[in-house]
Amino acid sequence: MSVREVDTVVIGAGVVGTCIAERLQHRGAQVLLLDRDGVGEGCSSGNAGHFATDVVLPLANPQTLLGLPKMLLDPVGPLSLRWSYLPRMMPWLLRFALAALPAPARASTLALRALNSRSIESFERLFERTGLQELMVQRGALTVYESAKSREGHRATVELLREHGVVVEEHSGAALRELEPALGSAIHSGLFFPRTAHTVNPLRLTQSLAGRFTAAGGAIQSGSAGEVRDIQLRNGAVDLVLGTGETLRAQRAVLSAGAWSARLLRNLGLRVPLETERGYHLMLPEPGVSLSRPVTSHERSFVMTPMEEGLRLAGTVELAGLEADPDYRRADILLEHAGELLQGVSGEGATRWMGMRPSLPDSLPVIGPAPGAPQLMLAFGHQHLGLTQAAITAEIVDDLLAGRAPGVDVAPYRVERFPGARALRIN
């Protein structure tokens, strides 16, 4: 078996891993980026394209717990569970319930806010040095209500968002239709979040960053040459066994393999409660209507984002693990929802997609060194916020590897917050 020595390896070429690779390469490292499927081909190709800086409340909260039984009984509702997967999900769901208690939920909110409040500025720095400014549109985002009852029921949450520094404007349905004429009469009222943004093409964003990375001297391997099958730690180095049989001996490595990250840590003796929230989208290439910013339906829990290739309808969560076949009813129902909100929307030529969001029970990512192994940096588990938090995560990882204090307190994101996260096995 051949062993090739390299400087720095980033495992995973989604938007988070690609941002990290570009940042480290920009700082002077010789970086090799690995991904079995290719750059941006996972969640980074099919996400909602929303830099969701307003999403500072964790998924684990008392309101979610109260509504969970009803949601789980609807196979095409905002959240569904494959009942055959329930036994495997139970430990994660129990942790989720504990994370929803008031004190941990507040701690998670503060930690999410710390990342999201820096998101736009970190991407502005990234796009300025790479010349990709046109990929981010800063027109804010809307959340719409279909009834006064929904608006009033959501008011406490809106006030909580404001308490945590999120700028929110309240508008009538008529005012929203002035902003977005495609919105129909079903819209009663809504919210405007002026400090959010969206991308016109999530896949092009990730692949364009990868292009800048390689143009500046970075290297990318995909297919079996980009598939990491095992990670082994040595004193001061990381051995990565690839699908080709080759071993890379890296002076430092960053694990950013999304929903597959936990599997690669098991052989090192580290168990992380990482689960998969399967997300769906329906892409409308000829929607017949136009929006200028993302619009989220409060009642229907999905988002409509204008993109280069049409209108993307994205949302819903399915808990079914990494192996189950897609249930594309969850994508198809989004057109029905959009038809209730937009005047004359068309599904002609629509395409469906499903991707694996990597989620931890407290809604926070893992960012920081592996226990007892500073040569292995961890950066995964960003759930619905991978795009939002990618650039700031890259800056944090760069600071940590360089021995600098990040501008964000990283304690809430360290893997040691989970029981069983102990020092790893080092050969």
QUIURTA-V242852 format. One record per residue. N is the residue number from 1. D_FIRST is the distance of its C-alpha to the first C-alpha in Angstrom with 1 decimal. Layout:
n=(N	N)
d_first=(D_FIRST	D_FIRST)
//
This chain:
n=(1	2	3	4	5	6	7	8	9	10	11	12	13	14	15	16	17	18	19	20	21	22	23	24	25	26	27	28	29	30	31	32	33	34	35	36	37	38	39	40	41	42	43	44	45	46	47	48	49	50	51	52	53	54	55	56	57	58	59	60	61	62	63	64	65	66	67	68	69	70	71	72	73	74	75	76	77	78	79	80	81	82	83	84	85	86	87	88	89	90	91	92	93	94	95	96	97	98	99	100	101	102	103	104	105	106	107	108	109	110	111	112	113	114	115	116	117	118	119	120	121	122	123	124	125	126	127	128	129	130	131	132	133	134	135	136	137	138	139	140	141	142	143	144	145	146	147	148	149	150	151	152	153	154	155	156	157	158	159	160	161	162	163	164	165	166	167	168	169	170	171	172	173	174	175	176	177	178	179	180	181	182	183	184	185	186	187	188	189	190	191	192	193	194	195	196	197	198	199	200	201	202	203	204	205	206	207	208	209	210	211	212	213	214	215	216	217	218	219	220	221	222	223	224	225	226	227	228	229	230	231	232	233	234	235	236	237	238	239	240	241	242	243	244	245	246	247	248	249	250	251	252	253	254	255	256	257	258	259	260	261	262	263	264	265	266	267	268	269	270	271	272	273	274	275	276	277	278	279	280	281	282	283	284	285	286	287	288	289	290	291	292	293	294	295	296	297	298	299	300	301	302	303	304	305	306	307	308	309	310	311	312	313	314	315	316	317	318	319	320	321	322	323	324	325	326	327	328	329	330	331	332	333	334	335	336	337	338	339	340	341	342	343	344	345	346	347	348	349	350	351	352	353	354	355	356	357	358	359	360	361	362	363	364	365	366	367	368	369	370	371	372	373	374	375	376	377	378	379	380	381	382	383	384	385	386	387	388	389	390	391	392	393	394	395	396	397	398	399	400	401	402	403	404	405	406	407	408	409	410	411	412	413	414	415	416	417	418	419	420	421	422	423	424	425	426	427)
d_first=(0.0	3.8	6.6	10.0	13.2	16.0	19.5	20.6	19.2	21.7	20.5	23.2	25.4	28.6	31.6	30.8	27.2	28.4	31.3	29.1	26.8	29.9	31.6	28.8	28.4	32.2	32.1	29.9	26.4	23.5	22.5	19.8	21.2	19.2	20.8	20.0	23.6	24.5	26.9	29.8	29.3	29.9	33.0	33.3	34.5	37.1	38.5	42.2	41.9	44.0	43.6	45.3	46.4	49.2	47.0	47.2	48.1	45.3	44.9	45.6	49.3	52.5	53.5	50.3	50.6	54.2	53.4	50.3	51.9	53.8	50.9	48.6	51.2	51.0	48.1	48.6	49.7	48.1	45.9	45.0	43.0	41.5	43.2	40.5	38.2	40.8	39.5	36.1	37.9	40.4	38.7	38.1	41.7	43.1	41.3	42.7	46.1	46.0	44.8	47.9	50.3	52.4	50.9	47.1	48.0	49.8	47.0	44.6	47.2	47.4	43.6	43.4	46.3	44.6	41.8	43.9	46.7	44.3	42.6	44.8	45.0	41.3	40.9	43.7	41.9	38.7	40.7	42.8	40.0	38.3	41.5	41.0	44.2	45.4	42.8	44.6	48.2	50.3	53.2	52.7	52.5	55.0	55.2	58.0	60.2	62.2	64.8	66.6	65.5	61.8	62.6	64.5	61.9	59.3	61.5	60.3	56.7	57.8	59.6	56.5	54.5	57.2	57.2	53.5	54.3	53.6	56.3	57.8	60.8	62.8	64.4	66.6	65.6	67.8	66.2	62.7	63.9	65.1	61.6	60.0	62.6	60.4	60.7	63.2	66.2	64.2	63.0	65.3	63.8	60.6	58.7	57.5	54.6	55.0	52.0	49.3	47.7	45.6	43.3	44.3	40.8	38.0	35.3	36.5	36.6	32.9	31.9	34.4	33.0	29.5	31.1	32.7	29.4	27.6	30.8	30.7	27.1	25.0	22.0	21.3	18.5	19.5	18.7	15.2	14.1	16.5	16.0	14.9	14.2	13.9	15.1	14.7	17.1	17.0	20.2	20.8	17.6	16.0	12.3	12.1	9.7	10.7	12.0	9.9	6.6	6.2	7.2	10.6	12.3	15.9	19.0	20.7	20.3	23.1	22.9	25.4	24.3	27.8	28.4	24.8	24.3	25.4	22.8	20.0	22.0	22.7	19.5	20.6	24.0	25.9	28.2	30.0	32.8	31.6	33.2	33.6	36.9	36.8	38.8	40.6	42.3	44.6	44.8	48.2	48.0	51.9	53.2	56.7	57.0	55.7	54.7	54.1	52.2	50.4	52.8	51.9	54.0	54.8	56.0	53.3	50.3	48.7	48.6	49.6	47.9	49.0	46.2	45.8	45.1	47.9	48.6	45.8	46.9	44.4	44.4	44.6	42.1	40.7	39.0	36.9	33.2	30.2	30.5	34.2	35.5	37.6	41.3	42.6	46.2	45.2	44.8	47.8	50.2	49.6	51.7	54.5	54.3	54.3	57.4	59.3	58.7	58.7	61.5	60.6	56.8	55.2	52.1	52.1	48.6	47.0	43.2	41.5	38.4	36.7	34.1	32.7	34.2	32.3	35.1	35.7	39.0	40.7	40.0	38.3	34.8	32.3	32.0	30.9	28.2	26.4	28.3	27.3	24.5	26.1	22.8	22.5	25.5	26.7	28.8	29.5	32.2	34.9	36.5	39.1	38.9	35.5	37.3	40.0	37.9	34.9	36.3	37.7	34.4	32.6	35.3	34.9	31.1	31.6	34.3	32.4	29.3	31.8	33.7	36.8	39.0	38.8	42.2	41.6	41.5	38.0	39.0	39.8	36.3	34.2	32.1	33.9	36.9	35.5	35.7	32.4	30.8	30.1	27.7	24.1	21.7	20.0	17.3)
//
